């Protein structure tokens, strides 16, 4: 049974990597992905007020911190 769970978990990781590679190869707009508690992540609609506010907040953090390395 442990082997089946491990294979299932590895398969899940492989799917995530494949999805990330597909997204990376596509030109796309920024998106806001949120997770509340232990729920599945969801993407906020691009025109939602929450999504717009979170994108602006993230951009201000990036602008303020610049490209400094993490210590």
C-alpha positions, -999 to 999 in steps of 0.1 A, spaced: 0 0 0 28 24 8 42 20 -27 9 29 -43 6 61 -22 42 70 -31 35 65 -68 3 85 -65 22 113 -47 50 113 -73 24 114 -101 8 144 -85 42 162 -83 48 153 -120 14 168 -130 22 200 -111 56 203 -128 41 197 -162 14 223 -156 41 248 -145 61 241 -176 30 247 -198 22 279 -180 58 291 -184 58 285 -221 26 305 -226 25 343 -226 0 352 -200 -12 379 -177 -4 380 -140 -29 360 -120 -38 358 -83 -39 323 -69 -51 320 -33 -56 292 -8 -77 296 23 -68 273 51 -62 238 38 -86 241 8 -76 237 -28 -60 267 -44 -82 289 -67 -75 316 -91 -93 349 -86 -109 365 -117 -86 390 -132 -112 418 -129 -121 411 -92 -114 439 -67 -96 414 -45 -73 403 -73 -65 438 -84 -57 448 -48 -35 418 -43 -16 424 -76 -10 460 -66 2 450 -32 26 424 -46 39 449 -71 46 475 -44 65 449 -24 86 439 -54 92 476 -62 102 484 -26 125 453 -21 140 453 -56 161 423 -65 179 420 -32 190 384 -24 172 367 4 194 364 35 
